[in-house]
Amino acid sequence: MKERRLQFLRPEEIIEERRKNALIFLPVGPLEWHGPHLPLGVDPLRAEAAALYLARRLGGLVLPTLFIGTERERSPEMLRSIGFSGAEYIVGMDFPANSLASLYFREETLAVVMRDFLEMLVEKWLFEKIVIVNGHGGENHLAVLVRLQKEFNARKCCRVLMVMPTLNYPRGAWSHATMEETATLMALYPSTVKLEALPSPKKKLANVGWAIVDDLTFRGRPTADHTVRRKEDPRLAKKDAGRRLWTETLQQLVSFLRKELNGEK
């Protein structure tokens, strides 16, 4: 299979590929707590896998993944939905019971890094189409990427698109460390998943205790006891289901990008 990862290519190979198709993918996502059963790289690892899949089907090159992202403090309403009192100061998924903190960058740092990357890709390397493959759903993180996308497109110097594979999930776009994320990691990087790190399936998973939160809870519709819903329980994740879900998701992204990049309606 043709090498699409830019860091493994010589200058003449990059120039030749750019001549054929001036398209480049930039995967991005933070190192973030995803329960004790998943690696901290869930977001950037899935972004990288998606970027490679897209490049192999649409052409173009893939930049080394940026392990960077940002988060803000949770609102009192969100905290109460998760199961806290609402008075706590909690940033992103860094709940008090976690054994390790996430590496969230300041919002302005993310903006500067991403802006510099985009400008260098256009001005120094002359790429005309840039697809940011984002793995993280933090509201302020998304806002930074969307703002830069609008700015660069308004300049008319290039075409910038931002895609996020998790938005294509049929069951909940914003669940965190639940069944979908666990199943897709089992399919992509099986050695990184350790379901035994979670308690027996007979015991419910409290949002507060594990920092595992399903989509409806994020949307203000928690369970009565603030635990993860059965259908979102990561302990029920299966590798084959994760592979099917991931393939379906990426096929939808291929169709979307093919239309967007070719200007189709």
C-alpha positions, 0 to 999 in steps of 0.5 A: 500500500502506498505510504501516505504518512508524510513523515516517512516520505522524502521531499521529492515524494511529497512534492510529487504527491502534492502535484497530483493532489494538493490535499493534506490531512491533519489529525488532532486530539488531546491526551485525555482520561477515558476511564481506566480501561482505555488509553489516554490517546483515544481521541488522537489515535482514532483521528489518526486512523481516520485520516489514514483511511481517508487519505488512502481513498481520497488521495493526499498525505497525512501529517503526524498527529498533533496530540493537543487539545483543550477543555473548559470548566464544567458548568454547574448544570452539567456537573449536576447532570453528571452527579456532582453538587454543581459547586465543584471546579472540574475541567473537562473529564478530570474528575477528582477520582481519576488516577491521572490528569489529562493534558489539556492545553490552554485554548489560546495555545491550541489556537496558535499552534493550529494557526501556525500549522495551517499557515505553514501548510499553505505558505511554505508547502503550497497545499490547497486543501486541508482536512483537520481530522478532529477526535475531541468534542470539547466545546471550546476545542471545537470552537477554535477549529471552526473559527480557524476553518472560517478564517482560512476559507474567507481568505480564499487561500485554500480550502479548510475542512474540519471533520470529526468521526464521532459525529457520525455515530448512530447512537450518541455523538458525545458519549465518553469512554462508553461502548462506542469508544471502547469497541472501536479501540478494541477493533483498532488497537486491541492491546490498549483495551483492558476491560478487567480494569472496570468492576464486574458488570453486575455493578453499575458505573457511576459517572462521578467515580469513573469519568465515563459518561453517556451522551444523554447525561451530557445533554442534561438527561441523566439516569436517576442514579447518575450511572452509565446506561446499559446500552452504553456500558463499555463492558459490553463492547465487542471488537466485531461491532466496533469494526463495523461501526468504525467502517460505516462511520468512515465510509460516510466521511469519505462520501461527505469529503468527496462531495465537499472537496469536489464542490458537489451539492 
